[in-house]
């Protein structure tokens, strides 16, 4: 049995998804044109802080919270017509998550290159 490595999965995802930098993400958020979604684990948020105006959706629940057919759907939490801008700690989980949302049928999806590590060095406010 041959399995794909997580590295291969991320490389494949990066070929299919839109990657944006922190400046682009900051502008989209400032212009109210996106849902800024933090998919890190709750323990990471407690330890590192969170980005002001971001929505926390744990990676394991992302598809369920954004699926209107799911019992876990968070109706009204996000504007499904806006771009979904995802980030994690370093950009690997968010790449896989962005591909998953694209596979679900979301058209406007991107992830932030460098994740929270890059965000901390940008204009975003950490609270």
N, C-alpha and C positions, 0 to 999 in steps of 0.2 A: 504494500500500500504506500502510495506517495501522497504526502500532504503538502499543500502550499505553506510556505512560511508566512509569518505575519508581515515580514519585510516585503515579500512579493505582493501580498494583498494590498499593502499601503502603496507600493509602486504602481500597481494596476489602478487603484483608486485615483491616484494623483493624475493619471493620464485622462481620466473621465470627468473630473470635477474642476470647479473654478477655485483657484487659490488667490486670496487677496492679502495685501499687507495691512499693517495696523492703521496706516493713514487712511487707506480706502475704507476700512471698517469704521474708523472713527467718524468719517464724513457721512457714511450711510446712516450711522446711528444718530449723529447730530441732526441730520435732515429728516429723521423719523421715517426712513425708507427700509428699515430692516428690523428683524427680531434678532437681537444679540443673545445667543444661546450658549451658556456655559455647561458643557457636558461632563465636567470633572466630578469626581466622587465628593460627597459631602465633607469627608475628612480633609480633602485638599482645600476646600473653601474655608473651613475652620482654621486650618494651619496658615494658608497663604493670603486669605482675604478674597473678596469678590469684586468684580467690575461693576461700578455704579450703572444702573439702568439695564443690567443684563438679567436674563431669565435663567434660572438653574433647572436643567432637566438632566438627571443622571443618565449616563450613556446607556445603561441597561433598560431604561424606560422610554427612550426617545421615540422609537417607532410607535409604541403603544399610546403615548400622550398626544401624538400628532395624527393618529388615525381616527377619523370621525366614527368608524365602525367599532372601535375598541371600547370596552367597558372602562378603560383608563383614560379615555380622551378628555383633555382639559379644555372644554368649550369656553371660548372667550378669553383664554389666557394669552393667546398669540393671534396676530393678524395673519391668517394663512395666505393672504395675497401679497404680503411683503417678502423680501428676500430673507431666507433663513441663513444667518451668519453664525457658524459654529466655531467654538474653540475648546481646546482641552489644555493640558499643561504644556505640551511641546509640539502638537500638530499631527500626531500619528492617529490617535483615536478619532479626532475630528475629521480627518481625511476619510476614514472608514465610515464614519457616521454620515458625512455629506454624501458619499456614494450610496449609502442605504436610503437616504431621503430621496435622492435622484431616482433610484430604482423604484421607490414607492410612487413616483409620478410628480414630485415637486420639481418645478421648472427653475425657480430662482433659489439656488442653494450655493453657498460657498463656505470656505473655512479659512481661518486666519493663519497665515504662515508663521510658524514659531510659537503659536499658542500663547498661553498666559505669560510665558517667559518674555516674549516680545511685547506683549501688552503692557507689562510692568515698566517697560522702557519708553512707552509712548505717551500720548496725551490723555489716554483713558484715566479716570480716577478710580483708585482702588479703595474700597471701604471695608 
